[in-house]
Amino acid sequence: MAFSHSFNPTSLREYDIRGVVGKTLTEADGFAIGRTFGSMIARKGGSIVAVGYDGRTHSPLLEKALVEGLKASGINVLRVGRGPTPLLYFAAFTRGTDGAVMVTGSHNPPEYNGFKMMVGKKPFFGKDILELGRLSAAGDVVEEGAGKDETVDLTDDYVARLARDWDGGEQKLKVVWDNGNGAAGEVLQKLVTHIPGEHKILFGDIDGHFPNHHPDPTVPKNLEALIAAVKGSGADLGIAFDGDADRIGAVDGDGNIFFGDQLLVILARDVLRERPDSIIISDVKASQVLFDEIEVAGGKPLMWKTGHSLIKAKMAETGSPLAAEMSGHVFYADKWYGFDDALYAAIRLIGIAARSPLSLAEMHDALPRVINTPELRFDCDDVRKFAVITEVAGRLKDAGASVSEIDGVRVKTEDGWWLLRASNTQSVLVARAEAKTAEGLERLKADLVVQLEASGIEAPDFEAAASGH
């Protein structure tokens, strides 16, 4: 039977295939992804692909269609069932599969879903995804085969492996966990029985409607219930996950939020004690404080492009033991496998807190103070957004400014720095600025506005209060 399938062009993203179920993403898309991705694996000589799915209401149907497509390409499928994305990664790394696909909408609203893929132990993204779309539309797939599927439950193996790296001794901390009704629920219930201390789980049941709050721990509003529970119970810290638990949020006992770069300072100091001179990676949106503190702790800071697939690739290239993004993706290659895993990052963070003479709140208070804008996102046409970055970079270099073009334009001045970059996943420009003083921040924002207006772009609304982070 001849096969050919065209995807909605908006669903083919930089890091995954994602869309609104029933509108821009369907079960037919799921089958086509399986049929085409399976063919790509088969042509590389592979035969086994692991598949998992998150807690969204439509994930089981999409997973079933995906599996049928893979089997039709002669691929044998290891079905790990419902759980967090890191569980699927764990299956791929420990079972030596030739590929892996996770059905997940991550931190998107409930009507969204998507597919994250990897080949071998490497992320499948960017040009790979565009090539999958091209092959599918052309019907360029292997002859129809008859693969088989096997269901395995790896949750106990995964939990045991997570718990093996607990290094906080017998000290009993009080920890509140906010599962946000996400896919980590069942794994988390098992994990907390392996760690000393008193553990309270909020919204532990998996519910794809996300009835309590949106599953994105980088937005302070989504941490309100966690902060209230931490303060109300006198807990030492709180941990939150996104919908598929590859991104972490954390708060200290006083309810202060640890943003991604602040969290990496704490985690990096710990790794660098054992592995001095190591390269520690973060993205261009991170605070200068992070890069300075990594140096102080004896490490080599490396600023890199935003995007979990890009960070993972850079870690593998440089041999970095640890990386993190502002978005809450934390990647440990120190004792772990190098993939982003919020459950593993939580284990390491709680271990640090249990061993330290300082509380996490004291560590937070000791971080150098800077003022910055939140991440500002504003609409810009998909083609125009890249041209704007080129224009701004050209003008700044002509003016002799200190400019990094690793990912967009990051400009360093005496006052601090500002960033302008094009989003990889949306028709938007992203801006951020940071300074040591309020006056300095105003000057940086004014510089940014000048550059945007010179390219005919309306400046973003800076009214959102600058966070004292």
N, C-alpha and C positions, 0 to 999 in steps of 0.2 A: 504494500500500500504506500503510495507516494506521500511524503510528508513535506509540508511547508507551513510556516507560521510567522506572522509579523507581530512584533510587540508594539504596544503603545509607546511612542518615542520618549514620553516623559518618564517611563518606568525604568529605563536603562540609565542608572546613576553611576557615579564614579566608583563607589565602593560596593554597591549591591544592585539588585533589581527590586524596585519598590513602587507601590501604588495603592490606590483606593480599591478595595476588593469589590468586584462587581462592576466597576467603572474602568479603571486603567490597569487592573490586575485581576485575572480570572483563573479558574482551574485549567482552562486550555493553555494559559501561559505556563502554569505549573508543569503540565505534561511536556510542553515544548522545551522548557528549561532542562528537564530530565533527559529528553530525547537528544538535545543538542549538546549539553554538557557531558552526558554519558558518551556521546560519539567522540567528543574531544579527548576524554579520558581514554577511551578504547584505542584511539589513534596513537596515543602515547604508550600503548602497551599495557594500560591499566585495566583492572577488572572489578575492583571493589570500591564502593563509595558509601561513606557513613552519612546518615540523614537524621536530623532531629527537628523538633518544632517547639515553639513557645506556647504560651497559654491563651493566645487570642482565639476567639470563637471560630474563626474560619481556618485556623492553622491545620487541624486534622484533615480537612478536605484538600487543601493545597498540598499537604505532605503526601497524601494518597496519590494525587495526580502526578506529583514529582516522581514518586517511586515507580509508578507505571511507566513513565517516560524513560527512566533509567533502565528498567528491566527490558524495555523494548529495544534498547541499544546494546543488549547483551551484558549489561552490568549487574553484578550481584550487590545487593543493598544490605548494609548493616543498619537496621532501624533502632536508634537509641531512645526513641520515644520523646515524651514531653519533658522539657527541662530547660536550664539556662544554656545560652550559647557556649560558654566555656566547657560544659559537659560534652558537647559535640566535638570541640577542639581536642579535649582530652581523649575522646575515642579515636580521633584521627591520629594523634601522636602515639598513643599506646597500642593501638591495633594495627598500625602501619597501613592504613587505607591509602588508596591512590587518589582519593578526592573526598570532599565532604561538602554537604549543603545543609544550611540551617534555614528553616522557615521561620522568619521573625520580622515583626514590625518595629522591633527595638523600642525606642522611646516615642514613637509617633502616636497620634490619636488612635482610638480603638478601630476605626474603619480602615486603617492602613494595614498592609502586611508586606512581606518581602522575602528575598532569598539572598543569603550570604554564602559565598562559595570559597573553597580553597582547593588547590591542586597539590597533592603531596602534603608538605608541611608549610606551603607558602600561600599567601593570600592571592585571590583571583579577582582582579579589579582593573579599572581604567580601560585600556585597549582590549584586555581579555573579554570584558563584558560587551564591548562594541562588536568584537569578533563573533561572540556567541549570537548576538542579534543578527549579524549579517549571515552567518551559516544557517540559522533557523529560517530566515526569510527566503534563502536560496534553496532550502531543502537539502543542504549539503551535510548529510548525516550518514552514519554507517548503515549497512543493511540491517533489516530488522532481526533482532535476536530474541533470546528467551532467558533473560537473567532471573535469578531467584532472590527472595528477600528473607532475612532472618531478623527476628526481634531480640534484642539483648538489653538487659537492665544493668547499666554500669554505675548507677548512683552510689552503691556501697563502695565500689572500687575508687570512685572519684572522691568521695567523702574521706575515705581512709587515707588517700594520697594527700588531700588538703591538710588533714589533721597531723600527718607525719611531720610537717614543717612548722608545727606549733612550737615556739621557742620562748614562751613566756613563763616557763617554770610552773609552780603550783599556785602562784599569786592569783587570787580570785577577784577579778574586776566585775563591775556591774555594767552590762552592755545592753543597749536597746537596738534592735534591728528593724528597719522599715523595708519590708519586702514589696510594698506598694502594689500588692496583688499580682506581682510579676511571676515569671517562670521559675525563679529560684526557690519558690516556697517549700517544696518537698525536700529538696537537697538541704536547704537551710535548717529545717526541723531536725534532720539527722546530724548535721554538722555541729550544732550547738551542744549536743550531748557528748561531744568529744573534747570540748574545750573547758578548762576550769572556769569557775565564775558563775554569776547569776545572769541569765539571758532572758530577755523579753522580746517577743516578735510581734510587730505590728503588721496587720493586713497580710497575714501569712498564707491565706488561701489564694489559690491561683484563680483569677477572675479577669477574663479578657475585656470586660467592660470598664475596668479600673474605677470602681465606684467611690473610692476614698480620695484619691488625688492622681494627677497625671504622673506616669512613671518616668520622670526625668529629674534626677537628683542634682542637676546643675542649676536648677531654677529655685531660688530661695523659698518661694511660696510653697513648693512641693515638700519642703523640709519642716514646715511648721508643726505638723503632728509629731515628728521625731523630736524636735527641739523641746516641745511641751512635755513629752514623755521622759526625756532625759532629765530635764530640770525637775519635773514632778516626782521622779523616783530617786533623785540624787545619784544618777548613773555616772560612770566615769567617761563614757563616750557613746556616740550613736553612729550607726552605719546605715546607709540607704543604697538601694540598687535601682537601676533602670529596668525596663520591662524584660530584658533578657539577660541581665546581670553581667554584662561585660563592661559596665561603667559604675563607678562607686561615688557616693557622696559621704562625707563624714562631718560630725560635729563633736566639739569637746564637751566636758562636763558643765561648762557655763553656757552652752548653747551656741558658741561661736562656730560658724561654718568654716571648714577648711576647703578653700578652693583648690582646683587641681594642682596648681603650681606650689601652693603652700604645703599640700599633702606630700608632694614629691620631695620637698626639702627634708621633711621628717623621715621619709622612707630612704632617701639617698644617704643621709648621714649614717644610717644604720648599715647599709650595704658597704659604704666606703670605709667603715671601720675594719671590715674583713678584707675588702678589695680596694685598697688605695690606688689612686691614679686611673681608676676606671672611667670610661666615657659614660656620662649620664645624659640622656636625650629628652628634650621637650620641644614643644612646637612654638612657632613664632608669636603666638598670642600670650605666652607666659611672661610673668613679671621679671624684670631685671634682677629683682631680689633673688629669685630662684637661681639664676646663672651665677650670681655673685656668691651665694651661699654654698653652691656645689664646689666652687673653687676653694672657699674657706675650709670646707670639709675634706679637701685633698683630692677632689675629683676633677675630671675634665668635662665641662659643660659643652653640649653640642645643641645648637638651635637648628630645628629642622622643620620641614613642611607639615602643615596640619593634615591629619587623616590617619586613621588607625592602620590602614594597609601600608601607607608610606613609612610610618614610624617603625612598624614591624620589619619592613625590608631594610631600613637603615640600621636597626639593631643587629640584624643578621650580618650585614656588611661590615660593621665596625666592632662586633664582639661586645657590644654594650650589655651589662647585666641588668639594667633598669632604665625604663623610660615611662613618661606619662604625658598626657595631653590635658589642656584646660577642660576639655569635655568630660574628664573623669575616667578615660581609658588608662589603666595602669598595666604595664607590661613587665613582668619579672622573667629574666633569663637566669637569675641567681637562684639556684636550686629548683627552679620551675622551667617551663617549656618555652617561654618567650611570647606566649599569646596573652591577650588582654583578658583578665579574669578578676572580677570584683570580689568574688568570694575569697580568692587567694590573697589579694591585696588586703582584705579585711583581717585575715589570719595574721599576716605580717604586722599590720598596724597595731592590732590588739597586743601582739607579742612585745612590740616596742614599748607600748604603754605599760605593760605588766612588769617589764624589766627596768624601766627608767625611774630614777629618784624624783623626776619631775612629772607632774600630771600633764596630760595633753593640753589642758587650758594654760598651764604655765609655759609650755613650749610655744603655743599660739601667741601668747602675750609677748614672748621674747623675740618674735620675728620682727625684722626692721619694718617700720611703718611707711607705707606710701599711699598715695591717693590715686585712684584710677576710675575711668569710666567703665560701666558695664560693656559687654560686647554689643556694639551698635550694628544693626543689620538694616540695610535700606535697598529698595528695589533698583535694579539696573539690568537692562537687557543682557541676555546670555553672551552675545557677541561683544557688545559695547563694554561690558565689565572688564574684559581683559585689555581692551584698548585703553581704557582709563588708567589702568595700572602702568602700562607702558608709557603713557603721556606723563604721568606724575613722576615716575622714575627718571625720565629724561630731563624734565625741568629741574628736579632736585640735584641731579648729578651735574648739570650745567652750572648750578648755583654753588657747587662745592660742598653740598651737604654730606653728612655721614649716613650712608644708605646701605641696607642689606636687602638683597633681592632674592633671598632663599625661597620665599613664598609671599608674593605681593611686594609691598614696600614697607620696610621698618626703618624709621628715621630716628637717629639718636642725637639729642641736643644736650646742652648744659642743664636744661630743666628736667629731662627724662627722655621719653620716647613715645612715638605714635606709630600706628600700624594701619595700613590699608591693603586689603587683599580681596580677591574675587573668590566667592564660595565655589567649591567643587560640586556642590549638590543642588544649588538653587540659583535663581536669577537675582542674586543680591551681591552687593559689596559689603564687606565686614570691616569695621573700624574699631580701634581701641587706643586709649592714651593713658600714660601713667607718669606721675611726677611726685617729687618729695613734698611739694607745697601746693596749696590751692591756686596761688598766683601762677605758678609754673604750669599747672594743668590747663588753666585758661589760655596761656600763651600757646601751648601745644594744640589745643582744640582750634584756636584761631588759625594756626598754620595749616591744619588739616582742612579747614573750611576754605581757605584761600586756594589750596590745590584742587579741591573738588569743584569750586566755582570756575576755576580756570579751564576745567574740562566739561563745563556745562552741567554739572551734577548738583542737585539741591542738597545742602548739608543735612545730616541726620538730626533728629531731635535729641539734644543733650540733656533734656529736662530730667530724665531718669536720674535720680540722685546718684552721685558717684559713691561707690562702695569703699569704705575705708579698709581696703585689703592690700 
